[in-house]
Amino acid sequence: MEKTERLLLLQKLLKIERDEDFEQYKQQFSRNNINHRRENGVTWYPIIITNVEIGLGEYLSIDIERTTNHNEPHQFSGGKIASLFSNNHTDATPINGTIKVLGSNKIRLSLNIDELPDWCDDGKLGINLLFDERSYKEMDIAMEKVINASHSRLAHLRDVMYELKSPVFDKIDESLHITGLNQSQNKAVQKIISAKDIAIIHGPPGTGKTTTLVQAIRHTLKTENQVLVCSSSNTAVDLLTEKLHLTGITVLRLGNPARISEEVLMNTLDAKVAAHDSYKDLKSYRKTAEEYFRMAGKYKRTFGREEREQRQLFYQEARKILQEARVLEDYIIHQQFENAQVIACTPVVSAGRMMRDKQFTTVFIDEAAQALEPMCWIPISRSNRVIFAGDHFQLPPTVKSKKAENEGLKETLFEHCMHIENISVMLNTQYRMNEHIMNFSNQKFYENNLIADTSVKDTVLSFDPNEPLLNTALDFIDTAGCGYNEIVNPESLSIANPEEGQLLIKHLKLVLEQYERSNKSGKKISIGIISPYKEQVQYLTTKIAEDEILKNYLPQIAIKTVDGFQGQERDIIYISLVRSNDQLEIGFLNDIRRMNVALTRAKKKLVVIGDSATLGNHPFYKQFLDYADNIGAYKTAWEFIY
């Protein structure tokens, strides 16, 4: 497809995706019923406002807590837009703001208003999650820039990525050798340092992609003052921020990290501003302004001309002081941007107000195989060269519209660029898993180029020949013929297989019992339980929490869908495949990239449970069954039922 044609198609598909996303959002609000919306996780009601203060770069920050339905699942997260409403005043205009800080039952909402309206004092408050168009708008702006670029650096990068021009490299400096990196990792860094336009780190599971990326950034900073580091995954941005900070690099973490660790917290803009020498003056300004706002707020509802004038004077004084505070705050913020060697954020945040005028020599985009192409163009449009890191055989981008997906929105820029000769280096030594766990994915996805490092190659839970559940790295337990049929939840349409779940629990208890007998060191093991289906995840979560033996292991057990385990690892991984039906339908399991992620999380023991009669018609699972059989890992459920 011709370059312009492909870019215009992407723009059209992005609009289809946005419309589908909005439709799904509207459906969650389709019944104007607070309880229905609360169950969908898009409304908290009732809530109370526990604190009001002037926040960083905003007019007001309010802290909100829900007073009932504690710990109920929800879709609120940092950076999303939400709306404060009153159920007491139907004519009250809701106030929109950005979610800044989030606990399981607490939210901090940043509002662009001077004061809260009177209806906030009358109770019956709630908060709705709003449809956030910002990411679509920024992607569309970026696409316009790329389509219209001519005789510019962006036009050149676009033409290189669309294979209309050849990428340029300086002579590779093979003497560059970083201690602690293996040969393929050093090659990747050498390639990046020599790249004038684009280079790629292809990092299969457990191969040290993040470690390599950090060293590539560190070496790039020897010739550049500042680089941009992006990922569409907040978790990946946080991880890179932590690792870069530990090497002594000054990182400014922008945006709203979904997972704020102590290491990341000190790198956020809020924390850096709070640590500045002039922050005490800023606080003093704000405190005085808040006092004036408070005095003005005493004049409520019914008052005469004198009171109105007095209130107006208080507001004028508060705003004047607030203006002085903002001038000082802008100065402090400007210093943070100037001093940062790395600015780390999601692509959408890279287009934010504070970044509008910034241009970078290099942008590093991590987990690039998970990002939509229009998303990648946002940071690329403000950079002179781009370094991708990721693995196009792991999780693909999330696309909500089937039409947009089928017509090409799911095809990423990373995948496209992987076809360009000599721009990528694959990391080929993995440090996570036993060779038997690695080898199936190695054959199917990585052309047998992966090598298990000697430190993990033969690792198992126990080398004792009398402990068969511990001395093997892989088991496939076949439920064919057991009558373990899947069931569909009519409301969520998700699928569970309770009997398969019970078998998993039974097997896990046997493994733990054997492990406790042989574990002389007292070392605790980490356990991950994966299912592609939320209904099965929910079933297993409930049953394991209720089990008298397993509830003692809860701190060591994580039960999630595949996406929840991206980038993670555990000593033991169980995979419940769920599907068992006469129609031989396997649904989600058709996505073999997702299955690659699931199969490569375990370090010492992988147990896969499924029905070979349903799965075996798909070539991928047929090959997996054959692989398990060939290495002696095939078991039947009948061995564990009694």
N, C-alpha and C positions, 0 to 999 in steps of 0.2 A: 504494500500500500504506500502511495506517495506521502511524503512527509506532512504537507499541509492537510491532506485528506485525513490522515490518522489523527492529527491534533484537533481538527474540527470535530471528528467523530468522538474523541475523548470528551470534548466540551459538551457535546450533545448527551453523551452517556452520563456525564456528571449531573446534568439537569434531571435526567430520568432517575438517577440514584437519589438525588435530593428530594424529588417529589415522592418517591417510595418511602423514604425515611420519614417525611412529613406525614404521609398517610398513616404509617404505623404509629406515629406519635398521636395523631388525631384519634385513632381507634382506641388508644388507651384513655382518652378523654371523652369518648363517644357517649357514654352514659354519664350524665351530669350528676354523679353520685360520689360523694367524698369517700365512702367506704370502698367503692369499686376502684377509684384512683389510688387509694392507699394500698390496696391489695396488689395493684400493678407496680407499686414502688415509685410512683411519680408525684405523690402528695404526702406531706406530713400534716396531720391534724388530730387533735389540737396541739398547739405549741405555745410557749411563752418566750418573751424577750428577756434575757437575763442580764444583758449588758449593752450599753451604747457608748461608743467612743469615736473620736476622729481617727481614721486609719491612714496608712501609708498611701499617698497619692490619690486618696479618695476623699469624699466628703464625710460619710459616716460608715462605720462598721458596727453591725449588731450581732450579738450572739443569741442563737435560738436553740431551744431544747424542746424535744417532744415530751409531753407529759404522760402519754399512754403509749401502748403498742411498742414498748422498748424492744430494741434489737430485731424488729421486724425487717426483713430484707427490703432494700430500696435501690433506686438507680441514681441517687444523688452522688456526685463526686466533684472534686476540686476542679475549678475552671468552668463548670457548667453554669448556665443562666437560670435563675429561679425567681419566683414572684411571690411576694408577701401579700396575703389577702385577708379580708375580714369577713366572717360569716355573720357578723352582727349588723354590718352596714352594706346592704346590697349595692348602694350607689357609690361606695368607696372605690376609688381607682387603685388597683393593685400597684405595688412598687417593685420594680425589677432590679436585680442586682446579681453580682457574681459570687459564686461559692468560693470561699478562700480556705477555710479550715474545716475539717470534717472528722467527727468521731462517729461511733455507731448511733448515737442519739443526739449529737450536737452539730450545729452548723454555724460558721461565721459568714455573714453575708455583707458584701461591700456594696454600698448604695451611693449613687451620684445625686444626693439631695443634702440640703443643709440641716433639715430637722425632720423628725418623724411626724406624720399627720396625727391629729387628735384621736382618730379611730383606733390607733395602736394601743390606747389606754383602756379600751373597752372589752378586752378579752375576745374569745372565739376567733383566734388568729390561726392561720394555716400557711403553708408554703407549697407552691406548685413548681415542678420542674418544667422549664419552658423549652420549646424547640430552639436549638441553637444553630443559627444559619452561618455563624462566623466562618467555620471551616470551609463551607461551600463557597462563600463569597471570596475568601482568600485564595482558594484553589482556582476559581474562575478568573480572578485578577491575574494570577500567575500564568494561566493558560493564554490569556490575552497578550501578556508580555512576550511569551514564547512564540506565539503565532506571528506576532507583528515585528519581532526582533529582526533587524537588518544591519549588516556591517557593524556588529557589536560583539562583545565577548559572549553574551548570551546566545546570539545567533550562531557563533562558532561552536559553542558547547552543544547546542541543539543539533547542529549538522554532524558533529562527531558521534553523538549518541544515536543518531538516525543513519549512521554509516555512509554519510555523504562526503565526509572528510576523514582523513586518517588521524588517529590520536598521535601526539608527539611525545617522545620521551628523551630526556638527557641520557648520556651514557650511564649505565647502571654501575654504581660504586660497590663492587663485590667485596671490598675490604671492610665495608660497614658491617660490623658484627656486634650485636647486642648480647651481652652475657645474660643467660637465663632464657633466651629464646632458642627454639630449635631451628633446624635448617630452613624448613618451609616458612616459619614465622619471620625469620630474618630476610628471606627472599621477598616476602610480602612488604616488609618495611622498605627494603631497597627499591622495589617497584614503585611504591608510593612517593618516595623522595625524588625519584627520577621523572615522575609523571607531570606533564605540562597541562593536561586536560582532564583526564579521568583515569582512575585505577580502582581495582576491586579486590577486597579480601573475601574469598569464599571460605566460610568457616563452618564445616559440618559439626554435628554435635560433639561437645567435649574437646574440641581442638584448640581452645585458648584464643578464640576470636577477640574477646574483650582485652585480654593481655596484650595481644599484638596491636590492636587499635590504639591502646594507651601509649605504647612505645612509638608508634607512627606519629601520633599527635605530639608527643614530647620532642621527637626529632624535627618535626615540621616547625615547632616553635623556636628552633635555633636560628631560623632564617626569617620567620614571620612574627610580628608582635602579638597578633591575636588571631584565633581561628574560631569558626562556628562549628558546634557539634550538635547534631539533631538526631532524633528518632521519634517515630510516631507513637512509640511505647514509652510512657512516663517511667516505667520500671527500668527500661534500658538507659534512659537519660540519667536516672538516679544512680544506677550502677557505675556508669562511666564517670559521673561527677565524683563519686566516692573514690574510685581507683585513681583518677587524675589528682585529686586532692592529696591522696596518700603519697604521691610521687613529688609533692611540693609545688604543684602547679596551681596558680590562682584561678579558681573557677567561679563564674557567676551563674548560678542556676536560676533561670527565669521560669515563670509559670507556676502551676499548682501541682507539685508532685503528688501522685496518688499514694505513694508510700514514702513518707518522710522519715528517713533514719536520722540518727544524731549527726552522722557525718555529712549528710546532705543539708540538714537544717542550717548549719553554719555557713553554707555557700549560697543560701537564698538571698535575694535582694533585701527582704525585710530584716533578716539577721545582720547583714553587712551594714545596713543603714543604722540599726540599733547599736552596733559596735563602734560607730564613728565618733570621733572626739566631739563633734558639734551636736550630737544627738540630744544631749541634755538641754541645749538651748531650744532645739526643735520641740522637745517634750514640754518645755516651759511655755512656749508659744501656744501649743495645743491646749495645755491645761487652762491657760488664761482664756482662750477662745471658747473652750467648753463651759467655763464658768459663766461667760457672757451669754452663751446659748441657754444655759440652765436658768439664768435670771430672766431672760426673755421668755422662756417656756412657762414661767409662773403666771404670765398673763394669758389665761386660757378662755376661749370662747366668748363670754360676755364681758366686755369692758368698754370704757368710754374713750373719748378722743385723747385725753392725757395719757392714759395707759397705753393706747395704741402708739402714740409718739415715743413713749418711753421704751416700749418693746422694739420699735423701729431703731432707736438709738443703740440699744443693746446688740441688735442684729448687725447694724452697720459696723460697730466696734469689733464684734466677733469676726466678721468677714475680713475686716482690715488686718487684724492680727493673723488670721488664717492665710491671707495672701502673703504676708511676710514669712510665715512658716513654710509656705509652698516654694517660695524663692530659695530658702535655705535647703529645703528638701531636694529641689531640683539640682542644686549644686552638689549635694552629697551623692545623689543618684548618678549624676554625670561622672563623678570621681570613680564610682564603682565600675562603670562601663569602661572608663579610660584605663583603669588598673588591671582589669581582667585579661588574663592570657587566653582563657577559653570562655566563650559564652555558650552555655548548654541549655537546650530547650526543645520543645516539640516544633515541627515545621510551622504550625499555625502561629505560635507565639513569636517565631522569628520574623513575622510580618507585623508585629504589634507596634503600638505608638512609639515606644522607646527605641525601637530598632529601625524605624522608617528610613533614616538617613545613612545607615551603616552599610558598608560594602566590604566583603571579606576576600582575601586571596584564596583561601581554601575552606570548603565546608566538608565535614565528615558526616555521612549519614549512616547510622547504625540500623540494624534490622530492616535494611532497605527492601528486602524481598517481601516484607509484610506491608509495605506502604503503597498506596495507589500512586500511579504515575503523576497525576496533577498535584498530589501532596508533596512529592519530591521536588517539583519545579518551584515551589515557594522559596525554599532556602537556596536552590541552585541559581535562581534569578538574581540573587544578591552576592554571588561568588564568582571567582575567576576560574576555579577548578574544583572538581568534586571527587571525593573518595567514598565509595560505597563499601559497606560491610554487611554480610548476611549470608543466607543460604536459601536458594530458591527451591530446595527440596523439603523445607520445613513449612511452618504456617503461612498460608497465602493471606492477602489482604481480605478484610471483611467487606463483602458487597451485599447489600440488602435486596437490591432489585435483581431478579433472575434475568430480566431482559438485558439490563446493563452488563451483568456478568457474562452472559452468553455472547454478547456482541463485542466483548473485549476489554471491559473496564478492569477485570481482574489481572490482565497482563501487565506486569510491572516494568518499570524502566530498568531495574536491576536485571531481570530476566533477559530483556532485550539486549542490554549491554554485555551480558555474558557471552553472546555470540560474536562479539568483536574480538579479533585475534590479539593475543599477547597483552591484554590489559588486566587479566585476573591471575591471582595466585591462590591455589587451594591449599589450605592448611591440612596436612595429611597425617599428623600424629595425634591420636586422641588419648586423653588422660582420665577418662571417666569410667569406662565400663569393661567388663570381662569380654574377651574376644568372641565368645559364643553369643553374647547379647549384641555385639557390634556387627557381626558378620552378615546377617541377613540384610540389614540396611546398606551395608557396604557393597554387597552384590547388586542390590536393586537400584540404588541411587548414586553410588560414588565409584562405580566401575572398578571395585576392589582396590582403590588407591589408598584407602585408610589403613593405618597400622596402629594396633593397640600398643601403647607404651608398656615396657616391661613392668612398670609399677602397678599396672592394672590388668595386664593380659590374662592372668590366671586367677585373679582374685575371686574368692567365694566366701560365703558366711562361715564355713568350716571345712577344713581339709580332712576331717575324720571320715573314713570310708563307711562307718556305721551310722552316719547321719545323712541319709539320702535326700532329705528335704533341704539340707544346707550345703551339701558338697557339689550340687549342680547349679549352673548359672541361669538356665532357661527351662521352663516347663510350659507346654501347651496342654491344657486340660480340656478334653473334648466332651461336650454335653450331648452329642448326637444320640438319639434313641432314649434319652431320659425323660422326654416330655416336658422339658423346661421351656414353655412357650412364653414369648414376649407379650406384654399387655400395654395398651395405649391409654394414657390419661385423657379422657374426652375433653377436658378443659384446656390443658396446656398442649395437647397433641404430642407430648413427649412420651418416650417409650421406656418401660422398665422390664426387668426379668427377675422377679423376686427369688425364684428358686436358684437361679445362677448366682444371685447375691448371697444367698444362704451358703452355697457351696464355697464361695470366695471366703466368707467369714470363717467357715469350718477349717479350710485349708490354712488361712492366716493363723488361726489359733494353734494348729499343729506345728507350723513353722516356728512360732514364738515359743511354744512349749519346748521344742527341741533346742532352740537357740538359748533359752534360759538355762537348760541343763549343761550346755557346753560352754557357756560364756563365763569364763573364770575372771575376766578383767572387770566385769560389771559395766562394760561400755554399752550405752543405749544405741539402738539402731533407728534410722529414719525410715518411715514407710510412706509410700505414696499409692493411692488408689485412684485409678483413672477410668472414666467411662465417657464415651462420646455423648451420652444422653443425660440431661439434667435430672430427669425423673429417677434414673438409676443412682445418680450421685446423691439425690435427696433420700432415696430408700436406704442406701448404704450408710449415709451419715446418721440417720435415725437409729438404725439397727445396731450399729457399732457403739453408739453412745449408750444404748440400753443394755448391751452385753456385759455381764458381770465381770468377765475376764478382760475384754478389750477396752472397757472404759478406763482401766488403769493405764492404758497405753496412749490415750487420746492426745497428750502433748506431742507424741512422736508420729502421729498419723495425720496426713493431709489427704482429703478426698475432694477431687475437683474434676472438671471436664479437661479435655486436652489443652485448651487455651490457657488454663490456669497453671499449667506446668511448663509453659514455654520458658526455656533458659534455666530451668531448675533440674535438680537431680536428687535421688534418694538411694539409700542402701538397697531397699526392696521396692519394687513396683509391681502392683497388680493391675491388670487391664481387664475390665468386664465388657465384652463386646456386645452383649445384650440380644442381638438379633437372632431370632429363631422362629421361622414361620414356613408354612407350606408353599408360599408364593416365591420363596428364595429371594426376598427383597432385603437389601442391606443398607439402603438409605445413606446416612452420613458416612458409613464405612467406605463408601466409594472414594472418599477424599483420602487418597493414600499418602499425601503429604502430611496430613494431620496424624495419620497412623505412624508415619516415620518419627514424628515428635514423640508420640506415646512410647514407641518401642525403644527409644534411646535415652530414657530418663534414668534407668536403673544402673547402679554401679556393680552390685554383687549378685542380685537375684531378680529375674523377671518372670512373672507368672501371668500367662495370657489364658483367659477362660472364654470359650465360645463354642458354637454349634457348627461342626465341620460340614454337616449336611446343608446348612443355609449358606455358609461362607465359601465352601469349596468350589462353587461355580464361578467365582470371581478369580481371574488369573493371579492377582497379587496374593490373595489368601490361600489359594491352592499351592502356590510356591512357598508360602510361609509354612503351611502344613507339611509339605515335603521336606523343607529345611529342618523343622523340628523333629521329624521322623528320622532323618539322616544322622542327626547328632544325638539320638536317643532321648530327646526331650518330649516326645509325644506320650501323653498319659490319657486315660479315659476317666470320666467322672465317677464311674462305678467303683474305682479304686478308693474313693474318698467318701462315698455315700454312707457306708455302714461303719 
